[in-house]
Amino acid sequence: MRMNSQIEISGILPAVRVPTLVIHRTGDKTVSVEGGRDVAAHIPGARLMEFPGIDHLFYVGESADEIADAIEEFLTGSRAPVAIDRVLATVLFTDIVGSTEKAAALGDQRWRDLLDNHHATIRRNLARFHGREVKTTGDGFLATFDGPARGVRCACAIAEEIRPLGIEIRAGLHTGECEMIGDDVGGIAVHIGARVAALAGSSEVLVSSTVKDLVAGSGLRFGDRGIQSLKGIPGEWRVFVAER
């Protein structure tokens, strides 16, 4: 830095005849932003871009990604499109009703054995109805389907086959555009599915109105549970219960 502070280039800046982009963070603690402004002012046609932050090295700290995008656009004429993999999918959430009380009553080993049977039952039905297990959520599952009717039928089959184990599950489904995050899924559709599931009672399969509308003609029947507010989700949502 001592060496750099002794370099004087202001006299040759007007001779620069190439497209120039000057980037400087406004709170740079190493070199004042006034230095960047002065350089840009003396290079013919130079473009100055200021970014928030205090770091001098452009590739670290606050706004590093934005700076990289600005450099890419300056060099190539455009910024690369953001690659977000989004798909239309039906999400299914399940969990065990009263799991805490059941675990306390059974003890650790018997509860673990019961969970193993629960998991095996759900995975068997996911395979049967071509669902994809995304992850387990404690005593529940998150899965996706490329067809809402299969998702509903799978949830109903799970609810029926779980009861002989001495436990009951609740389930909820919603269909919407999901963001694929590696093997995980995200987005508002996933949150809606979770909120719908939270409204379900023992052995119930609840669906959003989106799912009900999409499976018209499938032979599935639903009872109207009315308009519901879903925690954290804007607006009101009509929810239906699958009839078996």
C-alpha positions as CSV (number, residue, x, y, z in Angstrom):
1,M,0.0,0.0,0.0
2,R,2.9,2.3,0.7
3,M,4.2,1.6,-2.8
4,N,0.8,2.2,-4.4
5,S,0.4,5.5,-2.6
6,Q,3.5,6.8,-4.4
7,I,2.2,6.0,-7.9
8,E,0.9,9.1,-9.7
9,I,-1.1,8.4,-12.8
10,S,-3.4,11.4,-13.1
11,G,-1.3,12.9,-15.8
12,I,-1.9,10.0,-18.2
13,L,-5.6,9.3,-17.5
14,P,-6.8,11.6,-20.3
15,A,-4.8,9.5,-22.8
16,V,-6.8,6.3,-22.0
17,R,-8.8,5.5,-25.2
18,V,-10.5,2.2,-24.3
19,P,-14.0,1.6,-22.7
20,T,-13.4,2.0,-19.0
21,L,-15.5,1.0,-16.0
22,V,-14.4,2.4,-12.6
23,I,-15.9,0.6,-9.6
24,H,-15.6,1.8,-6.0
25,R,-17.4,1.1,-2.7
26,T,-18.6,4.3,-1.1
27,G,-17.4,3.3,2.3
28,D,-14.0,1.9,1.2
29,K,-11.7,2.1,4.3
30,T,-8.5,1.7,2.3
31,V,-8.9,4.1,-0.6
32,S,-11.5,6.9,-0.4
33,V,-14.3,6.8,-2.9
34,E,-13.2,10.3,-4.0
35,G,-10.2,8.6,-5.6
36,G,-12.4,6.5,-7.8
37,R,-14.5,9.5,-8.7
38,D,-11.4,11.4,-9.7
39,V,-10.1,8.6,-11.9
40,A,-13.4,8.3,-13.7
41,A,-13.6,12.0,-14.2
42,H,-10.3,12.2,-16.0
43,I,-10.7,9.2,-18.3
44,P,-12.7,10.2,-21.4
45,G,-16.0,8.4,-21.5
46,A,-15.4,6.4,-18.4
47,R,-18.3,5.0,-16.5
48,L,-18.3,5.2,-12.7
49,M,-20.3,2.7,-10.6
50,E,-20.4,3.0,-6.8
51,F,-21.6,0.2,-4.5
52,P,-22.2,0.1,-0.8
53,G,-19.7,-1.4,1.5
54,I,-16.3,-0.8,3.2
55,D,-14.0,-3.5,1.6
56,H,-11.4,-2.5,-0.9
57,L,-11.1,-5.9,-2.6
58,F,-14.0,-6.0,-5.1
59,Y,-14.5,-9.8,-4.8
60,V,-15.2,-9.9,-1.1
61,G,-17.6,-8.3,1.3
62,E,-20.9,-6.5,0.8
63,S,-22.2,-6.2,-2.8
64,A,-19.5,-8.5,-4.2
65,D,-22.1,-10.4,-6.3
66,E,-23.5,-7.1,-7.7
67,I,-20.0,-5.9,-8.6
68,A,-19.3,-9.2,-10.4
69,D,-22.5,-8.8,-12.4
70,A,-21.6,-5.2,-13.3
71,I,-18.2,-6.4,-14.6
72,E,-19.8,-9.2,-16.6
73,E,-22.3,-6.8,-18.2
74,F,-19.5,-4.3,-19.0
75,L,-17.4,-7.0,-20.7
76,T,-20.1,-9.0,-22.5
77,G,-22.9,-6.6,-22.9
78,S,-25.4,-8.6,-20.8
79,R,-25.7,-10.5,-17.5
80,A,-26.2,-14.2,-17.5
81,P,-29.8,-15.2,-16.7
82,V,-30.3,-16.4,-13.2
83,A,-30.8,-20.2,-13.3
84,I,-33.7,-21.1,-11.1
85,D,-35.2,-24.5,-11.7
86,R,-38.9,-24.3,-11.0
87,V,-41.5,-27.0,-11.7
88,L,-45.2,-27.5,-11.2
89,A,-45.7,-30.1,-8.5
90,T,-48.1,-31.4,-5.9
91,V,-46.6,-31.3,-2.4
92,L,-47.7,-33.7,0.4
93,F,-47.0,-33.2,4.1
94,T,-47.8,-35.8,6.7
95,D,-47.1,-36.0,10.4
96,I,-48.2,-38.2,13.3
97,V,-51.0,-36.9,15.5
98,G,-50.1,-36.7,19.1
99,S,-46.6,-38.0,18.5
100,T,-45.1,-36.5,21.7
101,E,-47.6,-38.1,24.0
102,K,-47.3,-41.4,22.1
103,A,-43.5,-41.4,22.3
104,A,-43.6,-40.7,26.1
105,A,-46.1,-43.5,26.6
106,L,-44.1,-46.1,24.6
107,G,-40.5,-45.3,25.6
108,D,-37.6,-44.7,23.2
109,Q,-37.1,-48.2,21.8
110,R,-40.8,-49.0,21.2
111,W,-41.3,-45.5,19.7
112,R,-38.3,-46.0,17.4
113,D,-39.7,-49.4,16.2
114,L,-43.1,-47.7,15.6
115,L,-41.4,-44.9,13.6
116,D,-39.6,-47.5,11.5
117,N,-42.9,-49.2,10.6
118,H,-44.5,-45.8,10.0
119,H,-41.6,-44.8,7.6
120,A,-41.8,-48.1,5.8
121,T,-45.5,-47.8,5.3
122,I,-45.2,-44.3,3.8
123,R,-42.3,-45.2,1.6
124,R,-44.1,-48.2,0.3
125,N,-47.1,-46.0,-0.7
126,L,-44.9,-43.3,-2.2
127,A,-43.4,-46.0,-4.5
128,R,-46.8,-47.3,-5.3
129,F,-48.2,-43.9,-6.4
130,H,-44.9,-42.7,-8.0
131,G,-44.2,-40.0,-5.3
132,R,-40.8,-38.7,-4.6
133,E,-39.7,-38.5,-1.0
134,V,-38.1,-35.1,-0.4
135,K,-37.2,-35.5,3.3
136,T,-38.5,-36.6,6.6
137,T,-39.6,-33.9,9.1
138,G,-39.2,-35.5,12.5
139,D,-42.2,-37.8,12.6
140,G,-43.6,-36.7,9.2
141,F,-42.8,-36.7,5.5
142,L,-42.5,-34.1,2.7
143,A,-43.1,-35.7,-0.7
144,T,-43.9,-34.4,-4.3
145,F,-46.0,-35.8,-7.1
146,D,-46.2,-34.8,-10.7
147,G,-50.0,-35.5,-10.6
148,P,-52.3,-34.2,-7.8
149,A,-54.7,-37.2,-8.1
150,R,-51.9,-39.6,-7.3
151,G,-50.9,-37.5,-4.4
152,V,-54.4,-37.5,-2.9
153,R,-54.8,-41.2,-3.4
154,C,-51.4,-41.8,-1.8
155,A,-52.2,-39.7,1.2
156,C,-55.5,-41.6,1.7
157,A,-53.8,-45.0,1.4
158,I,-51.2,-43.9,4.0
159,A,-53.9,-42.7,6.4
160,E,-55.7,-46.0,6.2
161,E,-52.6,-48.3,6.5
162,I,-51.1,-46.3,9.4
163,R,-54.1,-46.8,11.7
164,P,-53.5,-50.5,12.4
165,L,-50.1,-49.5,13.8
166,G,-51.9,-47.7,16.7
167,I,-51.2,-44.2,15.4
168,E,-52.9,-41.7,13.1
169,I,-51.5,-39.2,10.7
170,R,-52.7,-35.9,9.3
171,A,-52.0,-34.9,5.7
172,G,-52.2,-31.9,3.5
173,L,-51.7,-31.3,-0.2
174,H,-51.3,-28.3,-2.5
175,T,-50.3,-27.9,-6.1
176,G,-48.1,-25.0,-7.3
177,E,-44.8,-23.9,-8.8
178,C,-42.0,-25.2,-6.6
179,E,-38.3,-24.2,-6.7
180,M,-36.0,-27.1,-6.9
181,I,-33.1,-26.6,-4.5
182,G,-30.9,-29.7,-5.0
183,D,-32.9,-32.6,-3.7
184,D,-35.1,-30.2,-1.7
185,V,-38.0,-28.0,-2.7
186,G,-39.0,-24.5,-1.7
187,G,-41.3,-21.7,-2.5
188,I,-44.7,-20.5,-1.5
189,A,-46.4,-23.7,-2.7
190,V,-44.5,-25.7,-0.1
191,H,-45.5,-23.3,2.7
192,I,-49.2,-23.5,1.6
193,G,-49.0,-27.3,1.7
194,A,-47.6,-27.3,5.2
195,R,-50.2,-24.9,6.4
196,V,-53.1,-27.0,4.9
197,A,-51.7,-30.1,6.6
198,A,-51.6,-28.3,9.9
199,L,-55.4,-27.8,9.8
200,A,-56.1,-31.6,9.4
201,G,-57.4,-33.7,12.1
202,S,-56.7,-37.4,12.9
203,S,-56.6,-39.5,9.7
204,E,-57.7,-36.6,7.6
205,V,-56.4,-35.6,4.2
206,L,-57.0,-31.9,3.5
207,V,-56.3,-30.3,0.1
208,S,-56.3,-26.8,-1.2
209,S,-58.9,-25.7,-3.7
210,T,-56.2,-25.8,-6.4
211,V,-55.8,-29.6,-5.9
212,K,-59.6,-30.1,-5.9
213,D,-60.0,-28.2,-9.1
214,L,-57.2,-30.0,-10.9
215,V,-58.5,-33.5,-10.1
216,A,-62.0,-32.8,-11.5
217,G,-63.2,-36.0,-13.3
218,S,-60.8,-38.3,-11.4
219,G,-63.6,-39.8,-9.2
220,L,-62.2,-38.3,-6.0
221,R,-64.7,-36.7,-3.7
222,F,-64.2,-33.9,-1.3
223,G,-66.1,-32.2,1.6
224,D,-65.9,-28.5,1.9
225,R,-64.1,-27.2,5.0
226,G,-64.8,-23.6,4.2
227,I,-62.5,-20.5,3.9
228,Q,-59.4,-20.7,6.1
229,S,-56.6,-18.3,7.0
230,L,-53.2,-20.0,6.5
231,K,-50.6,-18.7,8.9
232,G,-48.1,-16.5,7.1
233,I,-49.9,-16.9,3.7
234,P,-51.7,-13.8,2.3
235,G,-55.4,-14.0,1.6
236,E,-58.0,-16.6,2.4
237,W,-58.0,-20.2,1.2
238,R,-60.8,-22.7,0.7
239,V,-59.9,-26.1,2.0
240,F,-61.4,-29.5,1.3
241,V,-61.3,-32.9,3.0
242,A,-60.8,-36.0,0.9
243,E,-63.7,-38.4,1.4
244,R,-62.9,-42.1,1.6
